[in-house]
Amino acid sequence: MDWSDDCSYSVHDLEDAIVANQIKVSNFRNDFAELFKVMSIDYGSDATETEVEAALTRLEALSCWPKNFDGSHRSLARLKDTTSQLIGRFVQSAEIETRKVHGAGPLTRYSADLEIPREQIIEVDFLKAVAGHYLINAAASQERYAKQQTLIGELVEALFAAGPKYLDSVFLADWQLAATESEKLRVIIDQVAGLTDPGAYALHARVCVTG
């Protein structure tokens, strides 16, 4: 689940930031030292500078790499294709590597570990660092991020106090199976983690403001 989350969030964060004109991929080379620092310190990557530079080179060589985004309908469509191709690249690489290690037979819940090629781990970590540097750590983002953290905390607390009342149907069974308070809290956190920003604001208004 961690790999699927990392793939999805890192790529969609890149797409959203490009559309919002917060990121230009042409800046990655000039800002490489800072990106490598964020990747190493903030995200705990053990990749060397040479490995990260090679990862950026591989990404830049992809035909789908969004180097000419101009905000037009055509470039927006190409950017959607970039998102699809990058996620496919990362997911498929893990599938191929897992089959290479564990064979072609059925792989049920605990019969194999997910194997991820180091090159793709570094590529995804680089994209996470891109979001970290240009979005999360940017001065303009800090105040908004603090407010979002407060809102999420309030939302989790209010949902937990309300019990299953505001749970989506897909989480009701998990709530009913939860035997402890911590397990119930985990269900609430899972629901909140799946919300988009607009969805979180809307649910917060519904639960915390209107009750």
N, CA, C and O of each residue as an XYZ file, in Angstrom:
844
protein
N       0.834     -1.210      0.000
C       0.000      0.000      0.000
C       0.868      1.259      0.000
O       0.510      2.253     -0.631
N       2.025      1.226      0.714
C       2.890      2.390      0.764
C       3.402      2.744     -0.626
O       3.463      3.920     -0.985
N       3.773      1.726     -1.417
C       4.291      1.995     -2.755
C       3.201      2.589     -3.646
O       3.461      3.537     -4.387
N       2.005      2.051     -3.584
C       0.922      2.599     -4.410
C       0.622      4.041     -4.014
O       0.377      4.884     -4.877
N       0.638      4.327     -2.716
C       0.418      5.701     -2.255
C       1.521      6.626     -2.747
O       1.252      7.716     -3.252
N       2.773      6.178     -2.596
C       3.904      7.001     -3.022
C       3.831      7.305     -4.514
O       4.047      8.441     -4.935
N       3.525      6.286     -5.306
C       3.420      6.477     -6.761
C       2.323      7.477     -7.094
O       2.542      8.435     -7.835
N       1.154      7.244     -6.544
C       0.000      8.081     -6.873
C       0.187      9.520     -6.412
O       0.005     10.455     -7.191
N       0.553      9.697     -5.136
C       0.656     11.049     -4.597
C       1.778     11.838     -5.251
O       1.601     13.016     -5.563
N       2.936     11.209     -5.464
C       4.072     11.940     -6.027
C       3.769     12.418     -7.437
O       4.116     13.541     -7.801
N       3.123     11.573     -8.234
C       2.820     11.936     -9.620
C       1.675     12.952     -9.689
O       1.748     13.914    -10.454
N       0.628     12.745     -8.900
C      -0.489     13.698     -8.931
C      -0.086     15.053     -8.349
O      -0.571     16.088     -8.807
N       0.794     15.058     -7.348
C       1.300     16.334     -6.834
C       2.059     17.083     -7.923
O       1.933     18.301     -8.049
N       2.851     16.349     -8.711
C       3.572     16.970     -9.823
C       2.588     17.567    -10.826
O       2.740     18.713    -11.248
N       1.588     16.788    -11.202
C       0.586     17.265    -12.168
C      -0.126     18.515    -11.659
O      -0.232     19.511    -12.376
N      -0.614     18.461    -10.419
C      -1.371     19.588     -9.864
C      -0.513     20.851     -9.791
O      -0.985     21.948    -10.087
N       0.748     20.685     -9.395
C       1.633     21.841     -9.243
C       2.004     22.449    -10.590
O       2.156     23.666    -10.701
N       2.149     21.612    -11.613
C       2.431     22.133    -12.956
C       1.234     22.925    -13.462
O       1.398     24.015    -14.011
N       0.035     22.387    -13.283
C      -1.182     23.084    -13.720
C      -1.323     24.422    -12.997
O      -1.738     25.412    -13.599
N      -0.979     24.453    -11.709
C      -1.096     25.677    -10.908
C       0.086     26.621    -11.104
O       0.170     27.661    -10.450
N       0.992     26.258    -12.001
C       2.172     27.073    -12.304
C       3.090     27.247    -11.095
O       3.773     28.263    -10.966
N       3.099     26.251    -10.215
C       3.992     26.277     -9.061
C       5.303     25.543     -9.337
O       6.270     25.687     -8.588
N       5.331     24.768    -10.396
C       6.510     23.979    -10.745
C       6.740     24.045    -12.248
O       5.803     23.948    -13.041
N       8.009     24.212    -12.625
C       8.434     24.044    -14.013
C       9.550     23.006    -14.013
O      10.553     23.165    -13.317
N       9.374     21.950    -14.789
C      10.367     20.873    -14.755
C      11.720     21.347    -15.266
O      12.744     20.729    -14.975
N      11.732     22.438    -16.024
C      13.001     22.980    -16.515
C      13.870     23.531    -15.387
O      15.066     23.750    -15.578
N      13.275     23.757    -14.206
C      14.043     24.276    -13.067
C      14.744     23.185    -12.269
O      15.580     23.484    -11.416
N      14.416     21.929    -12.534
C      14.931     20.852    -11.694
C      16.455     20.772    -11.721
O      17.076     20.488    -10.697
N      17.059     21.018    -12.872
C      18.523     20.964    -12.968
C      19.168     22.085    -12.155
O      20.127     21.853    -11.419
N      18.641     23.291    -12.291
C      19.210     24.420    -11.552
C      19.040     24.258    -10.051
O      19.890     24.693     -9.274
N      17.947     23.634     -9.643
C      17.645     23.469     -8.219
C      18.046     22.090     -7.699
O      17.609     21.675     -6.626
N      18.871     21.388     -8.459
C      19.163     19.991     -8.131
C      19.750     19.834     -6.730
O      19.372     18.912     -6.007
N      20.663     20.714     -6.336
C      21.307     20.586     -5.021
C      20.276     20.651     -3.901
O      20.338     19.876     -2.946
N      19.324     21.583     -4.020
C      18.281     21.701     -3.001
C      17.347     20.500     -3.028
O      16.938     20.003     -1.979
N      17.013     20.036     -4.216
C      16.135     18.869     -4.331
C      16.792     17.633     -3.732
O      16.136     16.840     -3.056
N      18.081     17.470     -3.977
C      18.804     16.328     -3.409
C      18.837     16.426     -1.884
O      18.711     15.417     -1.190
N      19.004     17.629     -1.374
C      19.027     17.839      0.081
C      17.676     17.487      0.702
O      17.623     16.803      1.724
N      16.596     17.946      0.096
C      15.253     17.630      0.596
C      15.004     16.130      0.542
O      14.459     15.543      1.477
N      15.408     15.524     -0.556
C      15.221     14.081     -0.732
C      15.955     13.302      0.355
O      15.427     12.329      0.892
N      17.174     13.733      0.675
C      17.988     13.016      1.658
C      17.534     13.270      3.086
O      17.403     12.338      3.879
N      17.292     14.539      3.414
C      17.005     14.915      4.800
C      15.526     14.737      5.142
O      15.190     14.110      6.147
N      14.656     15.282      4.317
C      13.222     15.257      4.633
C      12.564     13.913      4.349
O      11.610     13.529      5.026
N      13.075     13.195      3.345
C      12.435     11.940      2.946
C      13.297     10.710      3.202
O      12.913      9.597      2.845
N      14.456     10.904      3.816
C      15.264      9.779      4.266
C      15.833      8.901      3.177
O      16.129      7.731      3.423
N      15.993      9.434      1.977
C      16.554      8.629      0.888
C      18.044      8.390      1.112
O      18.773      9.280      1.548
N      18.482      7.164      0.802
C      19.907      6.847      0.904
C      20.590      6.882     -0.458
O      21.731      6.439     -0.591
N      19.904      7.404     -1.465
C      20.468      7.466     -2.812
C      21.627      8.451     -2.862
O      21.614      9.482     -2.188
N      22.619      8.122     -3.662
C      23.740      9.035     -3.857
C      23.348     10.126     -4.847
O      22.358     10.008     -5.569
N      24.143     11.181     -4.864
C      23.876     12.269     -5.804
C      23.935     11.766     -7.249
O      23.150     12.193     -8.097
N      24.861     10.868     -7.514
C      24.978     10.297     -8.863
C      23.731      9.510     -9.240
O      23.253      9.600    -10.371
N      23.202      8.734     -8.287
C      21.990      7.955     -8.555
C      20.791      8.863     -8.818
O      19.975      8.585     -9.697
N      20.692      9.940     -8.060
C      19.557     10.846     -8.226
C      19.658     11.592     -9.558
O      18.655     11.791    -10.242
N      20.859     11.996     -9.915
C      21.037     12.663    -11.206
C      20.672     11.720    -12.353
O      20.071     12.139    -13.342
N      21.039     10.447    -12.214
C      20.680      9.453    -13.231
C      19.163      9.270    -13.295
O      18.600      9.093    -14.375
N      18.503      9.314    -12.133
C      17.041      9.188    -12.101
C      16.383     10.351    -12.839
O      15.448     10.154    -13.615
N      16.877     11.561    -12.592
C      16.331     12.731    -13.285
C      16.563     12.619    -14.792
O      15.688     12.967    -15.585
N      17.729     12.139    -15.180
C      18.027     11.959    -16.606
C      17.060     10.971    -17.247
O      16.596     11.190    -18.366
N      16.754      9.881    -16.538
C      15.801      8.900    -17.070
C      14.417      9.517    -17.242
O      13.755      9.305    -18.258
N      13.986     10.283    -16.240
C      12.667     10.912    -16.325
C      12.618     11.919    -17.473
O      11.641     11.970    -18.220
N      13.666     12.709    -17.608
C      13.709     13.709    -18.677
C      13.704     13.067    -20.064
O      13.253     13.676    -21.035
N      14.206     11.838    -20.152
C      14.284     11.143    -21.440
C      12.952     10.527    -21.864
O      12.806     10.101    -23.010
N      11.983     10.477    -20.955
C      10.681      9.899    -21.286
C       9.949     10.792    -22.287
O       9.976     12.017    -22.173
N       9.306     10.177    -23.254
C       8.577     10.955    -24.260
C       7.420     11.743    -23.647
O       6.985     12.751    -24.203
N       6.929     11.280    -22.504
C       5.788     11.943    -21.855
C       6.203     13.048    -20.887
O       5.337     13.724    -20.332
N       7.500     13.250    -20.671
C       7.962     14.229    -19.675
C       7.443     15.627    -20.045
O       7.624     16.061    -21.183
N       6.798     16.341    -19.102
C       6.083     17.585    -19.433
C       6.987     18.814    -19.529
O       6.833     19.764    -18.761
N       7.914     18.790    -20.457
C       8.892     19.882    -20.540
C       8.365     21.113    -21.270
O       8.956     22.188    -21.181
N       7.251     20.959    -21.994
C       6.734     22.087    -22.780
C       5.315     22.474    -22.379
O       4.526     22.884    -23.230
N       4.979     22.350    -21.106
C       3.617     22.679    -20.666
C       3.377     24.182    -20.795
O       4.168     24.987    -20.303
N       2.278     24.556    -21.462
C       1.965     25.977    -21.645
C       0.547     26.344    -21.219
O       0.100     27.467    -21.453
N      -0.165     25.403    -20.595
C      -1.509     25.691    -20.117
C      -2.603     25.509    -21.143
O      -3.780     25.668    -20.818
N      -2.251     25.180    -22.374
C      -3.260     24.979    -23.417
C      -4.003     23.666    -23.199
O      -3.558     22.809    -22.435
N      -5.140     23.517    -23.877
C      -5.905     22.270    -23.760
C      -5.060     21.083    -24.210
O      -5.126     20.002    -23.624
N      -4.270     21.296    -25.252
C      -3.434     20.206    -25.751
C      -2.386     19.800    -24.717
O      -2.156     18.611    -24.495
N      -1.751     20.792    -24.086
C      -0.723     20.448    -23.098
C      -1.339     19.856    -21.834
O      -0.711     19.031    -21.170
N      -2.566     20.270    -21.493
C      -3.265     19.654    -20.359
C      -3.544     18.182    -20.636
O      -3.408     17.338    -19.750
N      -3.935     17.883    -21.866
C      -4.176     16.486    -22.242
C      -2.879     15.686    -22.187
O      -2.865     14.543    -21.730
N      -1.792     16.294    -22.657
C      -0.494     15.607    -22.599
C      -0.064     15.381    -21.153
O       0.536     14.357    -20.825
N      -0.383     16.361    -20.282
C      -0.015     16.217    -18.874
C      -0.786     15.070    -18.226
O      -0.229     14.334    -17.411
N      -2.056     14.912    -18.578
C      -2.827     13.766    -18.087
C      -2.184     12.462    -18.532
O      -2.132     11.492    -17.776
N      -1.696     12.449    -19.770
C      -1.009     11.262    -20.276
C       0.285     11.025    -19.504
O       0.645      9.881    -19.227
N       0.982     12.104    -19.160
C       2.195     11.983    -18.344
C       1.885     11.300    -17.024
O       2.590     10.381    -16.608
N       0.820     11.757    -16.366
C       0.417     11.173    -15.085
C       0.153      9.682    -15.227
O       0.638      8.878    -14.431
N      -0.611      9.320    -16.235
C      -0.934      7.912    -16.463
C       0.317      7.085    -16.747
O       0.477      5.990    -16.208
N       1.196      7.607    -17.587
C       2.384      6.846    -17.963
C       3.372      6.705    -16.804
O       3.986      5.651    -16.638
N       3.526      7.753    -16.010
C       4.450      7.669    -14.874
C       3.956      6.662    -13.841
O       4.731      5.831    -13.365
N       2.672      6.730    -13.493
C       2.133      5.766    -12.531
C       2.263      4.355    -13.088
O       2.645      3.431    -12.370
N       1.947      4.191    -14.363
C       2.108      2.880    -14.989
C       3.542      2.395    -14.950
O       3.799      1.215    -14.710
N       4.473      3.299    -15.184
C       5.902      2.943    -15.147
C       6.292      2.409    -13.777
O       6.955      1.377    -13.670
N       5.880      3.113    -12.731
C       6.283      2.738    -11.375
C       5.600      1.451    -10.915
O       6.235      0.591    -10.306
N       4.322      1.323    -11.205
C       3.583      0.128    -10.786
C       4.058     -1.099    -11.555
O       4.267     -2.162    -10.971
N       4.224     -0.951    -12.850
C       4.642     -2.097    -13.664
C       6.046     -2.556    -13.301
O       6.330     -3.753    -13.322
N       6.921     -1.626    -12.972
C       8.286     -2.014    -12.601
C       8.283     -2.890    -11.354
O       9.063     -3.837    -11.252
N       7.391     -2.567    -10.393
C       7.289     -3.381     -9.178
C       6.715     -4.756     -9.490
O       7.159     -5.759     -8.930
N       5.732     -4.806    -10.382
C       5.156     -6.096    -10.760
C       6.201     -6.985    -11.436
O       6.318     -8.166    -11.112
N       6.955     -6.417    -12.370
C       7.976     -7.189    -13.085
C       9.048     -7.688    -12.128
O       9.469     -8.843    -12.204
N       9.493     -6.811    -11.223
C      10.542     -7.197    -10.275
C      10.043     -8.262     -9.308
O      10.779     -9.190     -8.974
N       8.803     -8.136     -8.857
C       8.231     -9.129     -7.941
C       8.133    -10.487     -8.616
O       8.455    -11.506     -8.004
N       7.696    -10.515     -9.860
C       7.622    -11.780    -10.602
C       9.015    -12.353    -10.836
O       9.201    -13.570    -10.806
N       9.977    -11.495    -11.066
C      11.343    -11.956    -11.295
C      11.885    -12.672    -10.056
O      12.599    -13.669    -10.165
N      11.537    -12.152     -8.883
C      12.040    -12.723     -7.627
C      11.207    -13.916     -7.175
O      11.762    -14.918     -6.724
N       9.879    -13.825     -7.289
C       8.987    -14.823     -6.686
C       8.310    -15.759     -7.687
O       7.571    -16.657     -7.284
N       8.546    -15.566     -8.961
C       8.009    -16.490     -9.944
C       6.653    -16.081    -10.488
O       6.072    -15.080    -10.070
N       6.161    -16.876    -11.429
C       4.937    -16.533    -12.158
C       3.671    -17.133    -11.556
O       2.581    -16.897    -12.077
N       3.783    -17.896    -10.482
C       2.619    -18.525     -9.877
C       1.756    -17.545     -9.114
O       2.079    -16.360     -9.039
N       0.644    -18.032     -8.538
C      -0.241    -17.166     -7.752
C       0.500    -16.582     -6.542
O       1.213    -17.296     -5.837
N       0.323    -15.300     -6.317
C       0.945    -14.631     -5.175
C      -0.170    -14.093     -4.290
O      -0.685    -12.999     -4.517
N      -0.536    -14.876     -3.278
C      -1.594    -14.460     -2.365
C      -1.005    -13.651     -1.226
O       0.188    -13.348     -1.233
N      -1.815    -13.303     -0.262
C      -1.510    -12.244      0.703
C      -0.098    -12.272      1.276
O       0.608    -11.265      1.223
N       0.327    -13.418      1.827
C       1.611    -13.445      2.522
C       2.633    -14.350      1.840
O       3.628    -14.729      2.458
N       2.401    -14.699      0.583
C       3.306    -15.626     -0.089
C       4.482    -14.928     -0.755
O       5.392    -15.593     -1.250
N       4.479    -13.601     -0.777
C       5.589    -12.873     -1.396
C       5.599    -11.435     -0.906
O       4.563    -10.878     -0.544
N       6.790    -10.846     -0.901
C       6.928     -9.423     -0.623
C       6.915     -8.659     -1.940
O       7.324     -9.188     -2.973
N       6.450     -7.426     -1.903
C       6.516     -6.583     -3.088
C       7.962     -6.167     -3.304
O       8.597     -5.619     -2.403
N       8.473     -6.423     -4.482
C       9.848     -6.080     -4.827
C       9.833     -4.857     -5.747
O       9.150     -4.851     -6.771
N      10.582     -3.835     -5.379
C      10.586     -2.592     -6.148
C      12.008     -2.294     -6.611
O      12.917     -2.240     -5.782
N      12.225     -2.102     -7.901
C      13.576     -1.785     -8.383
C      14.095     -0.494     -7.756
O      13.349      0.470     -7.591
N      15.362     -0.486     -7.413
C      15.951      0.687     -6.769
C      15.833      1.931     -7.659
O      15.608      3.033     -7.159
N      15.983      1.756     -8.956
C      15.898      2.912     -9.849
C      14.546      3.606     -9.729
O      14.476      4.835     -9.710
N      13.474      2.821     -9.649
C      12.144      3.428     -9.548
C      11.882      3.993     -8.152
O      11.168      4.986     -8.012
N      12.449      3.372     -7.125
C      12.345      3.959     -5.781
C      12.950      5.356     -5.787
O      12.375      6.291     -5.230
N      14.110      5.493     -6.417
C      14.796      6.785     -6.450
C      14.007      7.791     -7.286
O      13.917      8.964     -6.922
N      13.439      7.343     -8.395
C      12.632      8.250     -9.223
C      11.427      8.782     -8.451
O      11.135      9.977     -8.498
N      10.731      7.900     -7.746
C       9.566      8.332     -6.965
C      10.001      9.234     -5.811
O       9.349     10.240     -5.532
N      11.091      8.882     -5.145
C      11.590      9.733     -4.061
C      11.974     11.116     -4.582
O      11.801     12.118     -3.887
N      12.493     11.165     -5.800
C      12.831     12.467     -6.387
C      11.567     13.300     -6.593
O      11.556     14.495     -6.297
N      10.505     12.676     -7.099
C       9.254     13.412     -7.292
C       8.658     13.858     -5.959
O       8.060     14.930     -5.873
N       8.818     13.041     -4.924
C       8.373     13.455     -3.590
C       9.164     14.672     -3.122
O       8.609     15.589     -2.517
N      10.468     14.671     -3.408
C      11.307     15.809     -3.029
C      10.918     17.062     -3.803
O      10.993     18.169     -3.270
N      10.505     16.896     -5.050
C      10.031     18.029     -5.846
C       8.843     18.692     -5.151
O       8.810     19.911     -4.987
N       7.868     17.877     -4.744
C       6.715     18.425     -4.021
C       7.150     19.032     -2.697
O       6.657     20.087     -2.298
N       8.077     18.364     -2.018
C       8.554     18.874     -0.741
C       9.223     20.226     -0.868
O       8.987     21.122     -0.057
N      10.059     20.376     -1.887
C      10.822     21.618     -2.055
C       9.957     22.768     -2.548
O       9.972     23.856     -1.974
N       9.205     22.524     -3.610
C       8.469     23.613     -4.258
C       7.117     23.905     -3.616
O       6.592     25.011     -3.752
N       6.550     22.924     -2.918
C       5.209     23.104     -2.368
C       5.207     23.150     -0.849
O       4.855     24.167     -0.252
N       5.605     22.037     -0.223
C       5.486     21.927      1.231
C       6.402     22.908      1.939
O       5.997     23.540      2.915
N       7.646     23.047      1.456
C       8.612     23.909      2.130
C       8.562     25.356      1.658
O       9.210     26.220      2.248
N       7.813     25.627      0.620
C       7.741     26.994      0.114
C       7.087     27.903      1.146
O       6.123     27.516      1.807
N       7.617     29.107      1.276
C       7.108     30.044      2.287
C       5.618     30.296      2.111
O       4.883     30.418      3.091
N       5.178     30.373      0.876
C       3.763     30.651      0.625
C       2.864     29.504      1.038
O       1.658     29.680      1.215
N       3.463     28.312      1.194
C       2.654     27.136      1.532
C       2.548     26.907      3.029
O       1.656     26.191      3.483
N       3.443     27.504      3.799
C       3.535     27.161      5.209
C       2.269     27.502      5.990
O       1.780     26.688      6.773
N       1.743     28.698      5.778
C       0.547     29.102      6.525
C      -0.647     28.232      6.137
O      -1.407     27.793      7.000
N      -0.810     27.984      4.831
C      -1.913     27.148      4.375
C      -1.788     25.733      4.920
O      -2.778     25.120      5.319
N      -0.559     25.221      4.932
C      -0.326     23.864      5.428
C      -0.682     23.765      6.907
O      -1.284     22.780      7.333
N      -0.312     24.785      7.700
C      -0.626     24.780      9.130
C      -2.138     24.778      9.354
O      -2.641     24.078     10.233
N      -2.855     25.562      8.556
C      -4.312     25.602      8.674
C      -4.931     24.260      8.292
O      -5.889     23.804      8.917
N      -4.374     23.638      7.261
C      -4.888     22.333      6.840
C      -4.660     21.282      7.914
O      -5.519     20.432      8.153
N      -3.496     21.342      8.564
C      -3.206     20.392      9.638
C      -4.195     20.551     10.784
O      -4.665     19.563     11.348
N      -4.510     21.806     11.128
C      -5.494     22.068     12.181
C      -6.864     21.529     11.780
O      -7.548     20.888     12.578
N      -7.254     21.793     10.538
C      -8.552     21.320     10.051
C      -8.637     19.802     10.083
O      -9.657     19.246     10.492
N      -7.583     19.133      9.656
C      -7.584     17.667      9.644
C      -7.681     17.123     11.066
O      -8.410     16.163     11.319
N      -6.942     17.740     11.996
C      -7.018     17.309     13.388
C      -8.418     17.457     13.954
O      -8.922     16.564     14.636
N      -9.045     18.595     13.665
C     -10.421     18.819     14.125
C     -11.377     17.811     13.496
O     -12.289     17.311     14.155
N     -11.161     17.521     12.221
C     -12.038     16.599     11.508
C     -11.928     15.190     12.069
O     -12.942     14.530     12.290
N     -10.713     14.728     12.299
C     -10.517     13.392     12.863
C     -11.171     13.294     14.238
O     -11.849     12.312     14.542
N     -10.964     14.310     15.059
C     -11.538     14.310     16.413
C     -13.066     14.287     16.363
O     -13.701     13.550     17.118
N     -13.655     15.090     15.477
C     -15.116     15.158     15.388
C     -15.707     13.866     14.827
O     -16.739     13.396     15.307
N     -15.062     13.295     13.822
C     -15.545     12.037     13.251
C     -15.466     10.907     14.266
O     -16.372     10.079     14.352
N     -14.388     10.874     15.029
C     -14.225      9.830     16.044
C     -15.319      9.953     17.098
O     -15.884      8.949     17.531
N     -15.617     11.187     17.512
C     -16.652     11.406     18.522
C     -18.039     11.035     17.993
O     -18.907     10.618     18.759
N     -18.242     11.189     16.688
C     -19.553     10.904     16.095
C     -19.770      9.430     15.812
O     -20.874      9.029     15.445
N     -18.744      8.621     15.975
C     -18.885      7.200     15.684
C     -19.038      6.959     14.189
O     -18.388      7.633     13.390
N     -19.881      6.018     13.800
C     -20.004      5.680     12.372
C     -20.924      6.613     11.580
O     -21.142      6.401     10.387
N     -21.459      7.636     12.232
C     -22.482      8.483     11.606
C     -22.061      9.045     10.252
O     -22.858      9.057      9.314
N     -20.809      9.513     10.140
C     -20.362     10.164      8.908
C     -19.415      9.295      8.081
O     -18.798      9.772      7.128
N     -19.305      8.033      8.445
C     -18.398      7.153      7.711
C     -18.952      6.818      6.332
O     -20.152      6.598      6.170
N     -18.069      6.783      5.345
C     -18.460      6.276      4.034
C     -18.772      4.791      4.161
O     -18.254      4.110      5.046
N     -19.616      4.301      3.274
C     -20.071      2.910      3.376
C     -18.922      1.910      3.332
O     -18.996      0.852      3.957
N     -17.858      2.237      2.596
C     -16.745      1.283      2.471
C     -15.992      1.098      3.786
O     -15.255      0.126      3.949
N     -16.176      2.038      4.731
C     -15.472      1.940      6.007
C     -16.346      1.413      7.139
O     -15.850      1.167      8.239
N     -17.634      1.239      6.884
C     -18.531      0.813      7.959
C     -18.182     -0.570      8.488
O     -18.199     -0.795      9.699
N     -17.864     -1.498      7.590
C     -17.525     -2.855      8.028
C     -16.267     -2.844      8.887
O     -16.188     -3.558      9.887
N     -15.280     -2.029      8.498
C     -14.047     -1.931      9.288
C     -14.345     -1.380     10.682
O     -13.779     -1.839     11.674
N     -15.237     -0.394     10.747
C     -15.612      0.181     12.045
C     -16.279     -0.876     12.923
O     -15.970     -0.988     14.109
N     -17.181     -1.639     12.345
C     -17.904     -2.660     13.108
C     -16.980     -3.777     13.586
O     -17.222     -4.391     14.625
N     -15.924     -4.034     12.820
C     -14.968     -5.074     13.210
C     -13.928     -4.568     14.202
O     -13.253     -5.363     14.857
N     -13.796     -3.251     14.313
C     -12.783     -2.682     15.208
C     -13.107     -3.029     16.659
O     -14.215     -2.782     17.136
N     -12.129     -3.602     17.349
C     -12.358     -4.065     18.718
C     -11.877     -3.070     19.767
O     -12.292     -3.147     20.924
N     -11.020     -2.150     19.387
C     -10.453     -1.203     20.347
C     -10.626      0.226     19.842
O     -10.943      0.460     18.676
N     -10.408      1.171     20.752
C     -10.487      2.579     20.377
C      -9.443      2.929     19.325
O      -9.722      3.696     18.403
N      -8.254      2.375     19.456
C      -7.192      2.676     18.490
C      -7.535      2.134     17.109
O      -7.209      2.762     16.102
N      -8.190      0.973     17.049
C      -8.605      0.417     15.757
C      -9.700      1.274     15.121
O      -9.716      1.465     13.905
N     -10.606      1.785     15.943
C     -11.647      2.676     15.421
C     -11.033      3.984     14.912
O     -11.439      4.518     13.880
N     -10.049      4.483     15.657
C      -9.365      5.702     15.221
C      -8.669      5.479     13.886
O      -8.635      6.373     13.041
N      -8.108      4.276     13.694
C      -7.441      3.944     12.441
C      -8.417      4.003     11.268
O      -8.057      4.440     10.175
N      -9.659      3.559     11.502
C     -10.685      3.610     10.455
C     -10.979      5.063     10.078
O     -11.083      5.399      8.898
N     -11.110      5.918     11.094
C     -11.362      7.338     10.844
C     -10.217      7.948     10.044
O     -10.442      8.680      9.080
N      -8.997      7.644     10.449
C      -7.822      8.196      9.763
C      -7.768      7.721      8.317
O      -7.408      8.487      7.422
N      -8.124      6.457      8.084
C      -8.135      5.931      6.715
C      -9.130      6.692      5.844
O      -8.846      6.994      4.685
N     -10.309      7.001      6.414
C     -11.292      7.752      5.624
C     -10.774      9.149      5.313
O     -10.863      9.605      4.173
N     -10.239      9.827      6.313
C      -9.752     11.197      6.107
C      -8.587     11.215      5.120
O      -8.473     12.129      4.303
N      -7.725     10.204      5.198
C      -6.568     10.143      4.300
C      -6.981     10.024      2.845
O      -6.234     10.427      1.953
N      -8.155      9.480      2.596
C      -8.624      9.308      1.227
C      -9.351     10.516      0.660
O      -9.752     10.505     -0.504
N      -9.527     11.558      1.466
C     -10.257     12.740      1.003
C      -9.372     13.653      0.164
O      -8.178     13.786      0.433
N      -9.948     14.273     -0.839
C      -9.276     15.362     -1.530
C      -9.343     16.604     -0.640
O     -10.078     16.615      0.348
N      -8.584     17.647     -0.979
C      -8.650     18.880     -0.200
C     -10.073     19.450     -0.165
O     -10.564     19.775      0.916
N     -10.752     19.581     -1.314
C     -12.140     20.082     -1.263
C     -13.057     19.174     -0.453
O     -13.947     19.652      0.250
N     -12.838     17.857     -0.551
C     -13.649     16.918      0.207
C     -13.454     17.068      1.703
O     -14.408     16.970      2.474
N     -12.210     17.308      2.115
C     -11.922     17.496      3.540
C     -12.582     18.770      4.063
O     -13.159     18.776      5.150
N     -12.492     19.855      3.278
C     -13.129     21.107      3.695
C     -14.648     20.947      3.782
O     -15.275     21.455      4.712
N     -15.231     20.246      2.822
C     -16.685     20.064      2.816
C     -17.143     19.225      3.999
O     -18.134     19.553      4.652
N     -16.420     18.139      4.277
C     -16.806     17.279      5.399
C     -16.588     17.994      6.722
O     -17.377     17.831      7.653
N     -15.519     18.790      6.817
C     -15.265     19.570      8.033
C     -16.415     20.541      8.276
O     -16.880     20.690      9.406
N     -16.871     21.199      7.218
C     -17.991     22.136      7.364
C     -19.254     21.412      7.814
O     -20.026     21.933      8.619
N     -19.452     20.222      7.295
C     -20.648     19.442      7.628
C     -20.605     18.924      9.057
O     -21.608     18.980      9.768
N     -19.449     18.418      9.484
C     -19.341     17.755     10.785
C     -19.040     18.744     11.900
O     -19.654     18.690     12.965
N     -18.088     19.652     11.656
C     -17.594     20.520     12.727
C     -18.341     21.846     12.823
O     -18.392     22.455     13.892
N     -18.917     22.291     11.717
C     -19.592     23.588     11.725
C     -21.094     23.425     11.894
O     -21.703     24.024     12.781
N     -21.690     22.592     11.018
C     -23.146     22.420     11.094
C     -23.555     21.295     12.019
O     -24.698     21.242     12.475
N     -22.604     20.371     12.306
C     -22.925     19.261     13.183
C     -23.794     18.250     12.492
O     -24.163     17.240     13.091
